Amino acid sequence: MTVASSGRIAVYTGSFDPITLGHLNVIERSRKLVDRLIVGIGINVEKASLFTVEERVQLVSEVVAPWDNVEVRTFTGLAVTFVRECGACIMVRGVRPLTDIAAEFTMMLANRELDPEIETVFLMADQRLAHVSSSLIKQITPLADDRRLASFVPPQIIPKLREKLGCSV
């Protein structure tokens, strides 16, 4: 599949464990820039995840359901290989100020060495979401009520997040 025959395709990869409003903001904005956006959920068997890959696919699929040009897939191995398998040459990366820039820049350079034809597009997280991370969500979920937690994650995943962490407020 070539980009010319299937429109402009971009791929946004991550673990999405869990998906946050920051992730959702990047998805919403990047889907407007391309004909099709593929959200690639990386499977890393060496990394302990809160949600199984099947649960992450379900959660991400649920929150992106209103957008007909967004698709959710899983992948293992190199992100650039997955991008190519999707018929894309654009990799979207969401960055938060200061905390992500150095690591993302290093990864972009490595990806460019692995496949020079793939372009990485960085989208800065919306300022009101720039501090949100999956690690932060795991820390605050036991402490925050649902209204406050909805400032960080899509409301429909809050019950699943609480169930997974064994906490209720």
VOGU-3710 file (C-alpha; in Angstrom, 3 decimals, decimal comma):
1> mtvassgria> 0,000/0,000/0,000  1,443/3,358/-0,947  0,580/6,702/0,475  -0,343/7,997/-2,982  -2,981/5,309/-3,490  -4,515/5,487/-0,035  -4,299/9,152/0,943  -2,116/10,716/3,586  -1,714/8,278/6,490  -0,056/9,065/9,804
11> vytgsfdpit> 0,700/6,792/12,741  0,704/7,814/16,406  2,382/5,194/18,582  2,467/4,755/22,339  1,577/2,430/25,182  -1,625/4,311/26,110  -1,656/2,705/29,571  -4,097/4,321/30,139  -5,060/6,747/27,404  -5,116/10,294/28,785
21> lghlnviers> -6,696/13,540/27,661  -3,210/14,545/26,500  -3,129/11,531/24,155  -6,663/12,280/23,033  -5,747/15,900/22,308  -2,870/14,790/20,058  -5,137/12,246/18,318  -7,878/14,813/17,732  -5,511/17,407/16,333  -3,404/15,072/14,203
31> rklvdrlivg> -6,428/13,332/12,646  -7,367/16,692/11,132  -4,010/16,881/9,336  -4,265/13,552/7,511  -6,780/11,400/5,681  -6,267/8,499/8,067  -4,656/8,268/11,502  -3,618/4,933/12,913  -3,128/4,776/16,669  -0,528/2,085/17,252
41> iginvekasl> -0,558/0,507/20,686  2,885/-0,890/21,343  3,218/-4,293/22,948  6,308/-4,544/25,136  6,328/-7,856/26,994  9,170/-6,646/29,205  7,189/-3,674/30,497  4,628/-4,169/33,268  1,356/-2,638/32,120  -1,690/-1,691/34,149
51> ftveervqlv> -4,083/-2,700/31,362  -3,669/-5,681/29,050  -3,162/-4,926/25,392  -6,730/-6,056/24,695  -8,050/-3,667/27,356  -5,968/-0,798/25,959  -7,284/-1,465/22,455  -10,843/-1,447/23,815  -10,337/1,784/25,801  -8,640/3,653/22,966
61> sevvapwdnv> -11,183/2,383/20,421  -14,013/3,547/22,651  -12,730/7,097/22,978  -11,825/7,529/19,295  -15,081/5,967/18,021  -16,613/9,352/17,021  -13,852/9,903/14,444  -14,207/7,834/11,295  -10,654/8,442/10,106  -8,990/7,018/13,239
71> evrtftglav> -8,115/3,342/13,510  -6,541/1,428/16,421  -3,980/-1,342/15,916  -1,356/-3,103/17,980  2,279/-3,693/17,111  5,469/-5,229/18,402  8,986/-4,299/17,460  10,192/-1,072/15,933  7,738/1,768/15,487  9,240/2,684/12,101
81> tfvrecgaci> 8,591/-0,851/10,865  4,982/-0,566/12,019  4,622/2,813/10,294  5,828/1,260/7,037  3,505/-1,748/7,477  0,627/0,733/7,748  1,575/2,276/4,406  2,490/5,540/6,107  5,521/7,795/6,062  4,432/10,141/8,867
91> mvrgvrpltd> 4,940/9,365/12,532  3,155/11,620/15,003  4,676/12,154/18,431  3,079/14,113/21,241  5,485/16,038/23,424  5,170/17,759/26,731  7,325/20,807/27,434  10,790/19,992/28,742  10,030/16,466/29,952  9,843/14,785/26,536
101> iaaeftmmla> 11,905/16,878/24,144  15,359/15,281/24,626  14,118/11,685/24,555  11,805/12,305/21,586  14,556/14,082/19,649  16,933/11,160/20,254  14,264/8,686/19,127  13,511/10,767/16,031  17,195/10,696/15,038  17,346/6,929/15,551
111> nreldpeiet> 14,156/6,454/13,529  15,598/8,599/10,750  18,641/6,299/10,629  16,368/3,238/10,510  14,104/4,665/7,798  15,057/8,074/6,358  11,778/8,341/4,441  9,639/8,479/7,570  9,031/12,002/8,839  8,351/12,600/12,516
121> vflmadqrla> 5,856/15,327/13,314  5,852/16,640/16,871  2,660/18,067/18,335  3,095/19,964/21,581  0,548/18,963/24,163  -2,162/21,529/24,784  -0,989/23,770/27,648  -3,760/22,645/29,980  -2,693/19,008/29,447  1,082/19,429/29,264
131> hvssslikqi> 1,628/17,899/32,712  -0,577/14,830/32,173  1,093/11,429/31,922  -0,041/7,855/32,400  2,235/7,641/35,466  0,539/10,675/37,002  -2,884/9,117/36,372  -1,880/5,973/38,253  -0,728/8,091/41,202  -3,749/10,373/41,496
141> tpladdrrla> -6,567/7,930/40,740  -6,789/6,626/44,340  -6,835/10,207/45,656  -9,050/12,157/43,252  -12,821/12,054/42,881  -14,320/11,348/39,446  -14,859/15,029/38,647  -11,196/15,828/39,235  -9,987/12,696/37,488  -12,036/13,685/34,406
151> sfvppqiipk> -9,597/16,600/34,020  -6,930/14,048/33,118  -8,625/11,060/31,427  -11,695/10,501/29,266  -14,659/10,079/31,652  -15,711/6,730/30,195  -12,474/5,052/31,309  -12,630/6,236/34,934  -14,640/3,217/36,184  -12,254/0,819/34,434
161> lreklgcsv> -9,256/2,680/35,829  -10,662/2,557/39,358  -11,499/-1,127/39,004  -7,998/-1,934/37,742  -6,349/-0,013/40,567  -8,788/-1,386/43,148  -9,865/2,013/44,398  -13,050/4,025/44,598  -13,764/7,521/45,801
//
